[in-house]
C-alpha cells in the first residue's frame, strides 16, 4: 500500500531526498518534511511528485495560500507525467 504522500502517477527521480523525507512523513514531522521537499524542489523544479507533496504538507501545516499555489500548479500540469 502506498503512503498518502506518494502517488503512482508522480514518481520522483530525485532519490537523494526520498529516505529522509519519508522518515519525516512517517513520524508526522511535517515541518522538516517540508524543508526536505523544498530542497528537492530546488534540485528538480517542476517535478509533479514533489509539487504534490509540497501542496499536501503546506495544507497540513496551515499554509493554505501556499498549498493552493501548489495545487494550482498540479491542475495546470495534470496532463504531464
C-alpha positions in Angstrom: 0.0 0.0 0.0 1.3 3.4 -0.9 1.7 6.3 1.6 -0.7 9.1 1.3 2.0 11.4 0.1 3.1 9.2 -2.8 1.2 8.6 -5.9 1.6 6.1 -8.7 1.3 8.9 -11.3 4.0 11.1 -9.9 7.2 9.2 -9.2 10.2 11.3 -8.3 13.6 10.9 -10.0 15.2 12.8 -7.1 16.4 9.9 -4.9 18.6 11.9 -2.5 15.7 13.3 -0.6 13.4 10.2 -0.5 14.6 8.3 2.6 14.8 11.4 4.8 11.5 12.9 3.5 9.8 9.6 4.0 11.2 9.4 7.5 9.8 12.8 8.4 6.4 12.0 6.9 6.2 8.6 8.7 6.6 10.4 12.0 4.4 13.3 11.0 7.3 15.7 11.2 5.7 17.9 8.6 7.9 20.9 9.2 11.1 19.0 8.5 9.4 17.1 5.6 8.5 20.5 4.1 12.1 21.6 4.3 13.3 18.4 2.7 10.8 18.7 -0.2 11.6 22.3 -0.7 15.2 21.3 -1.1 14.1 18.5 -3.5 12.2 21.1 -5.5 15.3 23.2 -5.9 17.0 20.1 -7.4 14.1 19.2 -9.6 11.7 22.1 -10.2 8.5 21.2 -11.9 8.6 17.6 -10.6 4.9 16.8 -10.0 5.6 14.4 -7.2 7.5 17.0 -5.3 4.9 19.7 -6.0 2.2 17.3 -4.8 4.0 16.7 -1.6 4.6 20.4 -1.1 0.9 21.1 -1.6 -0.2 18.5 1.0 2.5 19.5 3.5 1.7 23.2 3.3 -2.0 22.3 3.7 -1.3 20.2 6.8 0.8 23.0 8.3 -1.9 25.6 7.7 -0.1 27.4 4.9 -3.3 27.5 2.9 -2.2 30.2 0.4 1.0 28.3 -0.5 -0.9 25.0 -0.6 -3.4 26.5 -3.1 -0.5 27.7 -5.3 1.0 24.2 -5.4 -2.4 22.6 -6.1 -2.9 25.1 -8.9 0.4 24.0 -10.4 -0.8 20.4 -10.3 -4.0 21.3 -12.0 -2.3 23.3 -14.7 0.2 20.5 -15.4 -2.1 17.5 -14.8 -1.6 16.0 -18.2 2.2 16.0 -17.9 3.9 12.9 -16.4 
